[in-house]
Amino acid sequence: MVKSISDLNTFKRLITGIEPNATGMRGGAQATLTDYKVVVIDFTATWCGPCQRIAPYFEQLNNQYSSRCNFYKVDVDEGADISEFCRISQMPTFKIYYQGKDVKTVLGDIQELENSIINIIQIIDNKIKKAYSSTQKINNSNNYSNPSQSSELPSSSFGAPLDWNPSIDQSSNNNIKNTFFDRDNC
């Protein structure tokens, strides 16, 4: 069942799409791409006929994509501050968020909404694959020694070269987490 939101602070927290028990968040670590879900919001009203006709289809999308998306609805009368914050001017309006950013707005077209969800999930999956493959390339490179190799490079006791720079790995992780909204995806 799609949950309702009527509080602006709750809305702002939920649109990040981060699960409270996300793997990356345990132990104080920063979240990674795989910790985030796409968030889909239905701005609706009880007096809006088209909103009521679309509601069962929105529920179906919730059932179909719940493993990758969180679905919520906002009644524009009960959550007037949310509607104002999001500049909702007609209904039904669907907004899609990823990592707290407004990615897509769809006005009343449930098929366009589903197509948008599919496209956004594909973009995220491609970013995750790209990030994973670049991480594998770094891990498989010859910059690190292992006990079975001859020691051509001086290394520390755990196998990393003495000139290893941890800030390189830190910066590559930051790029992995926040590359969804780079210019080639807009």
Secondary structure, DSSP 8 states (H G I E B T S, - for coil): --EE---HHHHHHHTT-B-TT-GGGGGG----GGGB-EEEEEEE-TT-HHHHHHHHHHHHHHHHHTTTEEEEEEETTTTHHHHHHTT--SSSEEEEEETTEEEEEEES-HHHHHHHHHHHHHHHHHHHHHHHHHHHHHHHSTTS--TTS---S-B-TTSSBTT--HHHHHHHHHHHHT-TTSGGG-
